[in-house]
Amino acid sequence: MYCIVASDVRKINKMTDKRTLVWFRNDLRIHDHQPLMEAMKKSECIVPVFCIDPRWQETTSLGTLKVGFHRYQFLLESLSDLKHTLKKIGGDLLIKTGKPEAIIPQLCLDYGVQSVYAFKEVASEEVKIGDQLESNLWKHKIPLNLYLGNTLYNKEDLPFPIKDIPDVFSNFRKRTERDSFVREVVESPKKIRIPNNLEKTIVPKICELGFNEKNSKTRSSFFAGGESAGLKRMHEYFWEKDLLKDYKNTRNGLLGDDYSSKFSPWLSFGCLSPRKVYWEIKKYEKERIENDSTYWLVFELLWRDYFRFMFKKYGNALFREDGIKKVKRTNISANENELFKKWKEGKTGIPFIDANMLELKNTGFMSNRGRQNVASFLINDLHVTWTKGAAWFEENLIDYNPASNWGNWAYLAGVGNDPKEERYFNVIKQAYDYDAKGDYVKHWFPELKNLPKQYIHQPWIMKDAEQEAYDVILGENYPAPIVKLKSLSY
Ligand SMILES: Cc1cc2nc3c(=O)[nH]c(=O)nc-3n(C[C@H](O)[C@H](O)[C@H](O)COP(=O)(O)OP(=O)(O)OC[C@H]3O[C@@H](n4cnc5c(N)ncnc54)[C@H](O)[C@@H]3O)c2cc1C
């Protein structure tokens, strides 16, 4: 006679439960998470997984890191937050180090998982990993269900198939705004069930990833990673500080937390969903005010969508030096490596450029105005290959995502999808237009604090006696310019 004990019943139940695995990637949230909700509809029990991919620690062919300190730190904070949020609703997050295409099939076998759910990525390396995972899972007859998301507009709702998306942004925008719609936010799960025997894992420390922990002490707490911090920032920007109504006038600022939304790191890691932001804007328009500024934030989110869809349309071409248009630049400087090094280190002798590059290195962030100027300067004034600059941004930007970064760089280099040849920014004029008194430059270079307006953005026009009077000796306590730019009179 057989006697079934309670532990056997639990074991049997465990194996008969329908189980799915949710693979978190750049979607570190539970709100508006279609794969998570679909997985929950189809199964009683979820295995939530994140893989820290060792390939992120590799050096690129351009000599830069794939992920630098600031972005790793943001990632680790986002993982802690997601783990905490999942625990609050009865779940947890299994954090593994290794290649997802190898780890996930093994986890499926270990936990008796029948299908895997995740968001689909658009950049080639991530697409390749998804494809490899799919074929590894196929060997065990486990389907991989991928959802294209993390955009404002769903691919299926666009007025054109991906292959016919207009290459010119304004054409894409006008038709999409006229003929499409933004779907509602997918509801957040209230309760989640995970296997009782789910392995307990912890979020690694930054030093375990080869970075110096000391850096994290100097890091600003403004960009704290995670869904909770992302939602808090959105609430603060829209409702507490009531800043959205002035966004269009302030968005070109350079200094401080609030000149623009600063949502980008949370959007790039998927801690915030663009649809969540969109519907919050609609609520703000109903309850506070609807104006050019409220529209403009949606307009910027459309740029984000546009680059993601362009990546889907053109794939790898956006990473290539000659881009989509196959334009070969012929005027590259013979000493481009030396010039690139000075640009990276913020030692070009052009204060506006150097201040932006220092901000990037120290915080992992740079304003949109700054990004346009330093990119144009590298491409058009220093004549350095644009892909080097894009790779440096990839290493350092806290909000890096392949589509927005490489798409914007290719666009500025004139090898993207837009018909215009190239976009030149006169950086001295821009410096005076957007940092009239030099407050931004002085913030990053206090040694320039005595310089009057006419010299702050072009210290090389000072005579020797003036340099002494203002305590700025070019080549000694601030670099002499590495390129000759036209001076302006102010
Ligand atoms: C050379 C270059 C590289 C860039 N690399 C990135 C990148 O890797 N990741 C990234 O998120 N943005 C990138 N941008 C776009 C833009 O600079 C940042 O999104 C913006 O500065 C982030 O600040 P914010 O969130 O306050 O933006 P806001 O002005 O408040 O805009 C709201 C959101 O709209 C989106 N957005 C705004 N402008 C753009 C744009 N030009 N392209 C795509 N999306 C946009 C962002 O998601 C942003 O968070 C790049 C721009 C340039 C010129």
The ligand as an SDF file (V2000), in Angstrom:
LIG
                    3D

 53 58  0  0  0  0  0  0  0  0999 V2000
   24.3540   62.3780  -30.2220 C   0  0  0  0  0  0  0  0  0  0  0  0
   23.1220   62.0480  -29.3980 C   0  0  0  0  0  0  0  0  0  0  0  0
   23.0720   60.8390  -28.7080 C   0  0  0  0  0  0  0  0  0  0  0  0
   21.9430   60.5080  -27.9570 C   0  0  0  0  0  0  0  0  0  0  0  0
   21.8920   59.3040  -27.2800 N   0  0  0  0  0  0  0  0  0  0  0  0
   20.7880   58.9610  -26.5750 C   0  0  0  0  0  0  0  0  0  0  0  0
   20.7040   57.7090  -25.8880 C   0  0  0  0  0  0  0  0  0  0  0  0
   21.5890   56.8610  -25.9550 O   0  0  0  0  0  0  0  0  0  0  0  0
   19.5780   57.4690  -25.1570 N   0  0  0  0  0  0  0  0  0  0  0  0
   18.5480   58.3480  -25.0850 C   0  0  0  0  0  0  0  0  0  0  0  0
   17.5560   58.0760  -24.4170 O   0  0  0  0  0  0  0  0  0  0  0  0
   18.5930   59.5080  -25.7560 N   0  0  0  0  0  0  0  0  0  0  0  0
   19.6740   59.8510  -26.4900 C   0  0  0  0  0  0  0  0  0  0  0  0
   19.7110   61.0630  -27.1420 N   0  0  0  0  0  0  0  0  0  0  0  0
   18.4980   61.9010  -27.1900 C   0  0  0  0  0  0  0  0  0  0  0  0
   18.3700   63.0010  -26.1070 C   0  0  0  0  0  0  0  0  0  0  0  0
   19.5320   63.7510  -26.0350 O   0  0  0  0  0  0  0  0  0  0  0  0
   18.0560   62.4210  -24.7240 C   0  0  0  0  0  0  0  0  0  0  0  0
   16.9850   61.5090  -24.8090 O   0  0  0  0  0  0  0  0  0  0  0  0
   17.6440   63.5440  -23.7690 C   0  0  0  0  0  0  0  0  0  0  0  0
   18.6750   64.4970  -23.6930 O   0  0  0  0  0  0  0  0  0  0  0  0
   17.3600   62.9680  -22.4160 C   0  0  0  0  0  0  0  0  0  0  0  0
   16.9750   63.9590  -21.5230 O   0  0  0  0  0  0  0  0  0  0  0  0
   15.4660   64.0930  -21.0310 P   0  0  0  0  0  0  0  0  0  0  0  0
   14.9560   62.7520  -20.6110 O   0  0  0  0  0  0  0  0  0  0  0  0
   15.4130   65.1720  -20.0430 O   0  0  0  0  0  0  0  0  0  0  0  0
   14.7530   64.5010  -22.3730 O   0  0  0  0  0  0  0  0  0  0  0  0
   13.3990   65.3210  -22.6230 P   0  0  0  0  0  0  0  0  0  0  0  0
   13.7520   66.5180  -23.4110 O   0  0  0  0  0  0  0  0  0  0  0  0
   12.6620   65.5210  -21.3800 O   0  0  0  0  0  0  0  0  0  0  0  0
   12.5980   64.3480  -23.6060 O   0  0  0  0  0  0  0  0  0  0  0  0
   11.7330   63.3100  -23.1130 C   0  0  0  0  0  0  0  0  0  0  0  0
   12.1320   61.9790  -23.6990 C   0  0  0  0  0  0  0  0  0  0  0  0
   12.0110   61.9830  -25.1140 O   0  0  0  0  0  0  0  0  0  0  0  0
   13.0110   61.1540  -25.6890 C   0  0  0  0  0  0  0  0  0  0  0  0
   13.8660   61.9590  -26.5710 N   0  0  0  0  0  0  0  0  0  0  0  0
   14.0870   63.2860  -26.5100 C   0  0  0  0  0  0  0  0  0  0  0  0
   14.8940   63.6800  -27.5250 N   0  0  0  0  0  0  0  0  0  0  0  0
   15.1950   62.5650  -28.2150 C   0  0  0  0  0  0  0  0  0  0  0  0
   15.9940   62.3090  -29.3640 C   0  0  0  0  0  0  0  0  0  0  0  0
   16.6440   63.2720  -30.0210 N   0  0  0  0  0  0  0  0  0  0  0  0
   16.0920   61.0360  -29.7950 N   0  0  0  0  0  0  0  0  0  0  0  0
   15.4500   60.0330  -29.1700 C   0  0  0  0  0  0  0  0  0  0  0  0
   14.6760   60.2220  -28.0870 N   0  0  0  0  0  0  0  0  0  0  0  0
   14.5590   61.4660  -27.6110 C   0  0  0  0  0  0  0  0  0  0  0  0
   13.8240   60.5930  -24.5270 C   0  0  0  0  0  0  0  0  0  0  0  0
   13.3430   59.3180  -24.2150 O   0  0  0  0  0  0  0  0  0  0  0  0
   13.5560   61.5910  -23.4220 C   0  0  0  0  0  0  0  0  0  0  0  0
   13.6920   61.0310  -22.1350 O   0  0  0  0  0  0  0  0  0  0  0  0
   20.8490   61.4160  -27.9040 C   0  0  0  0  0  0  0  0  0  0  0  0
   20.9210   62.6220  -28.6060 C   0  0  0  0  0  0  0  0  0  0  0  0
   22.0580   62.9450  -29.3280 C   0  0  0  0  0  0  0  0  0  0  0  0
   22.0940   64.2530  -30.0540 C   0  0  0  0  0  0  0  0  0  0  0  0
  1  2  1  0
  2  3  1  0
  2 52  2  0
  3  4  2  0
  4  5  1  0
  4 50  1  0
  5  6  2  0
  6  7  1  0
  6 13  1  0
  7  8  2  0
  7  9  1  0
  9 10  1  0
 10 11  2  0
 10 12  1  0
 12 13  2  0
 13 14  1  0
 14 15  1  0
 14 50  1  0
 15 16  1  0
 16 17  1  0
 16 18  1  0
 18 19  1  0
 18 20  1  0
 20 21  1  0
 20 22  1  0
 22 23  1  0
 23 24  1  0
 24 25  2  0
 24 26  1  0
 24 27  1  0
 27 28  1  0
 28 29  2  0
 28 30  1  0
 28 31  1  0
 31 32  1  0
 32 33  1  0
 33 34  1  0
 33 48  1  0
 34 35  1  0
 35 36  1  0
 35 46  1  0
 36 37  1  0
 36 45  1  0
 37 38  2  0
 38 39  1  0
 39 40  1  0
 39 45  2  0
 40 41  1  0
 40 42  2  0
 42 43  1  0
 43 44  2  0
 44 45  1  0
 46 47  1  0
 46 48  1  0
 48 49  1  0
 50 51  2  0
 51 52  1  0
 52 53  1  0
M  END
$$$$
